[in-house]
């Protein structure tokens, strides 16, 4: 064990990032005090299940718990941190919790729409959101989802499986616009249509109004309107950076950290959805808003706190399940990248498509070939350039196609 280990560690956030960091600290032999503080009650659970199995009702919260209690870790659940100082965390119950080292794993919250009637709509971010939304979908039998990203589309698929009539409206020109090229977005639009869900794009909702019959009417700027018994707003997330900013830490879209998850203040670290990390492949910074990034960054933060080697940053990756189709993606894909199908067929819903930017492999998206996604992550980490003349089917099986 490194001699500079702290006497005690306080972790703000009892989600996957906070839990994993505490677990790694103990696994690496840290014997000091660890306190986990969070406003959610109950055991830490696998958050990706919120818009999938939990909303669908195929699993209970007990079935998606991340792991057992960690020996010697004090959990302060159901309380909210109101401020941090150089040496303590202030809580809304009046307590002050001292620390030698602090890890900010405060995550993010659902983005709210600033428009008339938005209070009538649900959001879906935590397990606490599931039961009321699930019950309302069953009560009304119809759902309008505002937002065609991953969570919105997953929730739409779950609601359709529950028997509801479902419509999705999206502000961008295509669903899954942040990660998928037009051909894959089109495939998902058709997949949802095959299951009875219509997706409308280029929709700027301006108002949600409750009708006399109890239904909700969402009106767009161009005059289009949709009615449903239940409305879900799935418009992305907002990182919980307020405590960090009030303390004076450097923030941008998230809390700025270096590759060891260290913030601009000595002894304070950040990891997970709230952290903005260096992009060692493309330059600049990014926030990984996916489960795997939270786990990797939590591990890095714990090892860094103990002065241990952390290695290179992970290449981000994630997945989505909709109507029984499992999509995986890795790296930094954007709809404006050049995508080349290197295996299978998008039309047949079994493929791997690689994203290329300035002759550099930057990401991949695919269905049915998970090993390809793992290989792409490795090649991105190696900063592989590609031979465009050799791009095509089964390119990943051609080692000579890579130019280092």
C-alpha positions in Angstrom: 0.0 0.0 0.0 1.2 3.5 -0.9 2.3 5.5 2.1 0.2 8.5 1.1 -3.2 6.8 1.7 -5.7 9.1 3.4 -7.1 8.6 6.8 -10.7 8.7 5.6 -12.5 9.0 2.3 -15.9 10.5 1.8 -17.8 9.7 -1.4 -20.7 11.8 -2.5 -23.1 9.6 -4.5 -24.3 6.1 -3.7 -24.8 5.1 -7.3 -22.6 2.7 -9.4 -19.6 5.1 -9.4 -19.6 5.7 -5.6 -20.3 2.0 -4.7 -17.6 0.8 -7.1 -15.0 3.3 -5.8 -15.7 2.1 -2.2 -15.4 -1.5 -3.3 -12.1 -0.9 -5.1 -10.7 1.0 -2.1 -11.3 -2.0 0.1 -10.1 -4.5 -2.5 -6.8 -2.5 -2.7 -6.3 -2.8 1.0 -7.5 0.6 2.2 -8.3 0.3 5.9 -9.4 3.8 6.7 -12.9 5.1 7.1 -15.1 5.3 4.0 -18.5 7.1 4.1 -20.9 6.9 1.2 -23.5 9.7 1.1 -26.5 9.9 -1.2 -30.1 11.0 -1.4 -31.5 7.7 -2.7 -32.4 5.1 -0.2 -31.8 1.4 -0.6 -29.0 -0.7 -2.2 -27.1 0.5 -5.2 -28.7 -0.9 -8.4 -27.8 -1.2 -12.1 -29.2 2.0 -13.5 -29.4 0.8 -17.1 -32.3 -1.5 -16.0 -34.5 1.6 -15.2 -35.6 2.1 -18.8 -35.6 -1.6 -19.6 -36.3 -4.5 -17.1 -37.6 -2.3 -14.3 -40.0 -0.3 -16.4 -41.1 -3.4 -18.2 -41.6 -5.2 -14.9 -39.6 -8.3 -15.8 -37.2 -7.7 -12.9 -37.6 -6.3 -9.4 -35.2 -3.8 -7.9 -33.7 -6.6 -5.7 -32.8 -8.5 -8.9 -30.7 -5.6 -10.3 -28.8 -4.7 -7.1 -25.1 -4.1 -7.9 -23.7 -6.0 -5.0 -23.8 -6.7 -1.3 -22.9 -4.2 1.4 -19.2 -3.4 1.6 -17.5 -4.3 4.9 -16.7 -1.3 7.0 -18.3 1.3 4.7 -20.7 3.7 6.4 -23.7 4.6 4.2 -25.6 7.8 4.8 -28.7 7.3 2.6 -31.6 9.7 2.1 -29.5 12.8 2.9 -28.4 15.6 0.5 -25.1 17.4 0.6 -25.6 21.1 0.6 -22.0 22.4 0.6 -18.4 21.3 0.7 -15.5 23.0 2.4 -11.7 22.2 2.3 -12.3 19.5 4.9 -15.9 18.6 5.3 -19.3 18.0 3.6 -22.3 19.8 5.0 -25.6 17.8 4.9 -29.2 18.9 4.8 -29.9 17.2 8.2 -27.4 19.6 9.8 -24.5 17.1 10.1 -21.0 17.9 8.9 -18.9 15.0 7.7 -15.1 15.5 7.7 -12.8 14.1 5.0 -9.2 13.8 4.1 -10.1 12.9 0.5 -13.4 13.5 -1.3 -14.8 11.8 -4.3 -17.6 13.6 -6.2 -19.8 10.9 -7.8 -22.9 13.0 -7.8 -24.1 11.8 -11.3 -26.7 13.7 -13.3 -30.4 14.3 -13.3 -33.1 14.3 -15.9 -33.2 17.4 -18.0 -36.5 19.3 -17.6 -38.3 21.1 -20.4 -38.9 24.8 -19.7 -42.4 25.0 -21.3 -46.0 25.4 -20.2 -47.5 22.3 -18.8 -44.2 20.4 -18.3 -45.3 19.6 -14.8 -47.8 17.1 -16.2 -45.0 15.0 -17.7 -42.9 12.2 -16.1 -39.1 11.9 -16.3 -37.2 8.6 -16.0 -33.8 8.7 -14.4 -33.8 6.6 -11.2 -35.6 3.6 -9.8 -37.9 5.9 -7.8 -39.3 7.1 -11.1 -40.3 3.7 -12.4 -43.3 2.7 -10.3 -45.4 5.9 -10.9 -44.6 5.9 -14.6 -45.3 2.2 -15.0 -48.6 2.5 -13.1 -49.7 5.5 -15.2 -48.9 3.7 -18.5 -51.0 0.8 -17.4 -53.8 3.2 -16.2 -54.0 5.3 -19.4 -52.9 2.8 -22.0 -51.1 5.4 -24.1 -47.7 7.1 -23.9 -46.1 10.0 -25.7 -42.3 10.1 -25.4 -40.7 13.5 -26.0 -37.1 12.6 -26.9 -35.8 9.9 -29.3 -32.5 9.2 -27.7 -31.5 5.9 -26.0 -33.6 6.2 -22.9 -36.6 7.6 -24.7 -36.6 4.8 -27.3 -36.0 2.1 -24.6 -38.9 3.4 -22.6 -41.1 3.5 -25.7 -40.3 -0.2 -26.4 -41.0 -1.1 -22.8 -44.4 0.7 -22.8 -45.3 -1.0 -26.1 -44.5 -4.4 -24.6 -46.9 -3.4 -21.7 -49.6 -3.0 -24.3 -49.7 0.8 -24.5 -50.2 2.8 -27.7 -46.9 4.7 -28.1 -45.7 7.7 -30.1 -42.2 9.2 -30.0 -41.4 12.8 -31.0 -37.8 14.0 -31.4 -36.3 17.5 -31.9 -33.5 16.3 -34.2 -33.9 15.0 -37.7 -33.5 11.3 -36.7 -33.8 9.1 -33.6 -30.5 8.2 -31.8 -29.0 11.1 -33.6 -26.1 11.6 -31.1 -24.6 8.2 -31.8 -25.9 6.7 -35.0 -25.6 7.5 -38.8 -28.7 8.0 -40.8 -28.8 4.4 -42.0 -28.9 3.1 -38.5 -31.4 5.7 -37.3 -33.6 4.7 -40.2 -33.3 1.0 -39.2 -34.4 1.9 -35.7 -37.3 4.0 -37.0 -38.4 1.0 -39.0 -37.9 -1.4 -36.0 -40.2 0.8 -33.9 -42.7 1.0 -36.7 -42.7 -2.8 -37.0 -43.7 -2.9 -33.4 -46.5 -0.3 -33.7 -44.5 2.9 -32.6 -44.4 5.9 -34.9 -41.4 8.3 -34.5 -41.9 11.9 -35.6 -38.7 14.0 -36.1 -37.9 17.8 -36.3 -40.5 18.3 -33.5 -40.0 21.3 -31.1 -42.6 20.9 -28.4 -43.8 24.2 -27.1 -46.6 23.3 -24.7 -48.2 20.3 -22.8 -51.9 20.9 -22.0 -54.3 18.8 -20.0 -57.5 18.2 -21.8 -61.0 18.0 -20.3 -61.0 14.2 -20.8 -57.8 13.9 -18.7 -55.5 13.2 -21.7 -52.4 15.4 -22.4 -51.9 17.3 -25.6 -48.4 18.2 -26.7 -48.2 20.9 -29.3 -45.2 21.6 -31.6 -44.0 25.0 -32.9 -45.1 24.1 -36.4 -48.7 23.3 -35.2 -48.5 19.6 -35.1 -50.0 18.0 -31.9 -50.2 14.6 -30.3 -52.5 13.4 -27.4 -51.8 10.6 -24.9 -52.8 9.6 -21.5 -49.2 9.7 -20.2 -46.3 11.9 -21.3 -42.6 11.1 -20.7 -39.9 13.7 -21.2 -36.6 12.1 -22.1 -34.5 15.1 -23.1 -31.1 14.0 -21.9 -29.4 14.7 -18.5 -27.8 17.5 -16.6 -24.6 16.8 -14.5 -24.9 17.7 -10.8 -22.0 20.1 -10.7 -23.5 22.7 -8.4 -21.6 21.7 -5.3 -18.3 21.6 -7.2 -18.9 25.0 -8.8 -19.9 26.6 -5.5 -16.7 25.4 -4.0 -14.7 26.8 -6.9 -13.7 23.7 -8.8 -13.0 24.1 -12.5 -16.2 23.0 -14.4 -17.4 23.1 -17.9 -20.1 20.7 -19.0 -19.0 18.6 -16.0 -16.3 18.8 -13.3 -13.0 19.0 -15.1 -10.5 16.2 -14.0 -7.2 14.9 -15.3 -6.6 11.3 -16.3 -6.3 10.2 -12.7 -9.8 11.8 -11.9 -8.2 14.6 -9.9 -10.1 17.9 -9.9 -8.5 21.3 -9.7 -8.3 21.0 -5.9 -5.9 18.8 -4.1 -7.6 15.8 -2.4 -10.9 16.1 -4.3 -11.7 13.7 -7.2 -14.7 13.3 -9.5 -15.9 10.4 -11.5 -18.9 9.1 -13.5 -21.6 11.1 -15.2 -20.5 14.3 -13.5 -16.8 14.2 -14.6 -15.4 15.7 -17.7 -12.3 13.7 -18.6 -9.5 14.2 -21.2 -10.1 12.7 -24.6 -6.6 11.2 -25.2 -7.6 10.0 -28.7 -9.3 13.1 -30.3 -8.2 15.8 -27.9 -10.3 18.0 -25.8 -12.6 16.6 -23.1 -15.8 14.6 -22.9 -18.3 13.2 -20.4 -19.1 9.5 -20.5 -22.7 9.2 -19.7 -22.8 5.4 -19.8 -22.6 2.6 -17.3 -19.2 1.3 -18.3 -17.6 4.7 -18.1 -18.9 5.0 -14.5 -17.4 1.7 -13.5 -14.0 2.4 -15.2 -13.7 5.9 -13.8 -14.7 4.8 -10.3 -11.9 2.2 -10.4 -9.4 4.8 -11.6 -10.4 7.3 -8.9 -10.1 4.7 -6.1 -6.6 3.6 -7.3 -5.6 7.2 -7.8 -6.7 8.1 -4.3 -4.3 5.4 -3.0 -1.4 6.6 -5.2 -1.6 3.4 -7.4 -1.0 3.2 -11.1 -4.2 3.8 -13.1 -3.2 3.2 -16.7 -4.7 4.8 -19.8 -8.3 6.0 -19.9 -10.9 3.5 -21.2 -12.5 4.0 -24.6 -16.2 4.5 -23.8 -18.8 2.1 -24.9 -22.4 1.3 -24.1 -25.5 -0.6 -25.2 -29.2 -0.4 -25.7 -31.9 -3.0 -26.0 -35.1 -2.2 -27.9 -37.7 -4.7 -29.0 -35.3 -7.5 -28.3 -32.5 -6.0 -30.5 -29.2 -5.3 -28.6 -27.3 -2.4 -30.0 -23.7 -1.8 -28.9 -21.5 1.2 -29.6 -18.0 2.4 -28.8 -15.8 5.4 -29.1 -17.0 8.8 -30.2 -19.5 8.3 -33.0 -21.3 11.2 -34.5 -24.0 11.3 -37.2 -21.7 13.4 -39.3 -18.9 10.8 -39.3 -18.2 8.6 -42.3 -19.6 5.2 -41.4 -18.5 2.0 -43.3 -20.3 -1.3 -42.8 -17.5 -3.8 -42.3 -19.6 -6.8 -41.4 -23.2 -7.9 -42.1 -26.1 -5.7 -43.2 -27.9 -2.8 -41.5 -31.1 -3.8 -43.4 -31.0 -7.3 -41.9 -30.3 -5.8 -38.4 -27.0 -7.6 -37.9 -24.0 -5.5 -38.7 -20.9 -3.7 -37.5 -20.4 -0.1 -38.9 -17.1 1.7 -38.2 -16.9 5.5 -37.8 -14.0 7.2 -39.6 -12.9 10.8 -39.0 -9.9 12.2 -41.0 -8.6 8.7 -41.8 -8.8 7.7 -38.1 -11.0 5.0 -36.6 -13.0 6.8 -33.9 -15.9 4.5 -33.1 -18.2 1.7 -34.1 -21.9 0.8 -33.8 -23.5 -2.5 -34.4 -25.9 -5.3 -33.7 -25.1 -9.0 -33.3 -21.2 -8.8 -33.3 -20.1 -7.8 -29.8 -16.6 -9.1 -30.4 -16.2 -6.5 -33.1 -17.0 -3.7 -30.7 -14.3 -4.9 -28.3 -11.8 -5.0 -31.1 -12.7 -1.5 -32.3 -12.2 -0.2 -28.8 -8.7 -1.7 -28.7 -7.9 -0.2 -32.1 -9.2 3.2 -31.1 -7.1 3.1 -28.0 -4.1 2.4 -30.2 -4.9 5.4 -32.3 -5.0 3.3 -35.4 -5.2 5.0 -38.8 -6.9 3.1 -41.6 -6.2 2.2 -45.2 -9.4 3.5 -47.0 -8.7 1.3 -50.0 -9.3 -1.8 -47.9 -12.4 -0.7 -46.1 -15.3 -3.0 -46.7 -16.9 -6.2 -45.5 -14.9 -8.1 -42.9 -12.4 -5.3 -42.7 -11.8 -6.0 -39.0 -10.5 -9.5 -39.9 -7.8 -7.9 -42.1 -4.8 -6.9 -39.9 -3.0 -5.4 -42.9 -5.8 -2.8 -43.2 -4.5 -0.8 -40.3 -1.7 1.7 -40.8 -0.1 2.7 -37.5 
